[in-house]
Amino acid sequence: MERLDALVVGAGPAGTTFAYRLAEAGRRVLVVEEHPRVGRPVQCAGLVSQRVLDLAGSSSMVVRPVRGATVVGPGHGAFEFKAEEPRAFVIDRAALDVHLAERAARAGAELRTGTRFDGIVRREPDAVRVRLTGADGATDEVAASVVVGADGVASSVARAFRLRRPVEILPAFEVEYPQAPGDPDTVEVYLGRAFAPGLFGWWIPDGHGGARVGVAADADGTPARVYFERLLDQLERRTGHRLANPTAILASGIPIGTLPRYVGERVLLVGDAAAQVKPLSGGGIFTGMRAAELAATVVLRALGGGEPSERALADYPRAFEAELGEEFRRALYLRRVFCRLSDRELDALVDALREGNLKGTVVAFGDIDFPTHVARQLLRASPGLVRLLPKALGAWMSPGTSYPAPELEPSVLRK
Ligand SMILES: Cc1cc2nc3c(=O)[nH]c(=O)nc-3n(C[C@H](O)[C@H](O)[C@H](O)COP(=O)(O)OP(=O)(O)OC[C@H]3O[C@@H](n4cnc5c(N)ncnc54)[C@H](O)[C@@H]3O)c2cc1C
């Protein structure tokens, strides 16, 4: 019977980042991935910051740097900005996952693809024994001092260990088009309640003349594909061109909000499984990888001290909170405000950005991993924006205000 320091379920960026850190410290780690190939199927638009490349220790997966963005309102008014230097990177997401898995394997982690975590067999005094199922249906058991659920938004580890799962999951739908006319240096963000209530549509150049076009929406039961078709109509109205001949289609879910509890006795969740996703954009690669590093530090300490008890592992959510908690709270608050804006207000928002001469502010403070920094600066710089938004927001954003974010006024919540 195999005896592991850690069993990592899921070979996405969070799982393999965690595995790498443990393996390089000399710990015995097994990563299981239910799909036959790491990184496939791709379920991501692949837009990341320099921080992700730094965490990965490589830029080999970059297909194109981007320097700017265009935010398009429902009525087609647009706010554009472009920086001198790259502000984000379009990556080959499968290549990122493969790179991270290979790095973990080189450090000594074992990787088993086509192998699914299938539940807890029993708890032992110094380990948890779990069942794994191979692609051929054969089952196996391993015992691990700690089990890491890096198994994405529908985490079966969370279910098996009775940890909480994300309450809000935005359905997302994305299509890759080999030919998509547009500025290859710029990503486009489409706002509109008809096609993207609750988030936005995106157009991301793929570096080869095509684009990844997608939408995530607060869908109230409507399939995300329906919202996607509406986004295509919107794009056609704007450009006069109908995107056609897709080469890849993906549908998945984006967890939003933070979990009240994502560690337990000999178990922790990381990445999408723990809803460690930026609430204003749905991006989760940076936050999941960084959380995995924080979790690995805590697990190494707990293993060194003997027991990865719930109490010892609780240092991990504390570390995440200290580093990203403030940003997440602000972003969740802004998202609640954003979700209540009508199309008319979204258009007014885009107009206020354009008319307020705010490009310099966006270029100076824009950061896809910490979007509330630029939001704060914009609200300070533009009375037009503050007028559009609830009073509580204006007060909260003014200099010297600290946490917690205020509750929304009842009139705003009723909208
Ligand atoms: C349409 C879309 C576009 C996105 N675009 C971006 C973007 O541009 N930038 C960004 O930063 N983020 C983006 N995201 C979010 C990003 O993809 C996720 O946050 C990220 O993949 C989370 O990484 P993870 O390692 O936590 O989980 P995942 O990447 O989901 O990996 C989990 C792995 O666990 C495996 N698994 C699941 N259950 C089991 C089991 N029982 N046994 C074994 N293996 C299992 C799965 O097969 C999977 O490989 C996007 C998401 C969507 C849906």
The ligand as an ORCA input file, in Angstrom:
! r2SCAN-3c Opt
* xyz 0 1
  C     -14.321     30.062    -20.315
  C     -13.272     30.322    -19.282
  C     -12.253     31.220    -19.549
  C     -11.275     31.478    -18.576
  N     -10.282     32.374    -18.885
  C      -9.336     32.646    -17.963
  C      -8.274     33.558    -18.268
  O      -8.191     34.110    -19.360
  N      -7.350     33.804    -17.300
  C      -7.418     33.205    -16.056
  O      -6.559     33.487    -15.199
  N      -8.399     32.334    -15.766
  C      -9.347     32.029    -16.682
  N     -10.334     31.133    -16.392
  C     -10.320     30.471    -15.068
  C      -9.253     29.389    -15.046
  O      -9.401     28.536    -16.153
  C      -9.353     28.609    -13.733
  O      -9.401     29.518    -12.660
  C      -8.171     27.671    -13.553
  O      -8.144     26.687    -14.545
  C      -8.255     26.999    -12.179
  O      -7.162     26.126    -12.024
  P      -7.281     24.882    -11.047
  O      -5.955     24.210    -11.087
  O      -7.854     25.305     -9.758
  O      -8.397     23.930    -11.683
  P      -8.545     23.313    -13.117
  O      -7.676     23.984    -14.104
  O     -10.011     23.250    -13.374
  O      -7.987     21.824    -12.936
  C      -8.696     20.860    -12.190
  C      -8.272     19.491    -12.703
  O      -8.824     18.497    -11.850
  C      -9.200     17.387    -12.639
  N     -10.172     16.626    -11.864
  C     -11.432     16.981    -11.534
  N     -12.009     16.034    -10.777
  C     -11.089     15.040    -10.637
  C     -11.094     13.772     -9.960
  N     -12.158     13.351     -9.248
  N      -9.991     13.006    -10.035
  C      -8.881     13.421    -10.736
  N      -8.824     14.609    -11.398
  C      -9.920     15.412    -11.333
  C      -9.756     18.035    -13.896
  O      -9.750     17.133    -14.982
  C      -8.790     19.206    -14.101
  O      -7.722     18.860    -14.947
  C     -11.325     30.836    -17.328
  C     -12.343     29.922    -17.050
  C     -13.310     29.664    -18.017
  C     -14.404     28.673    -17.703
*
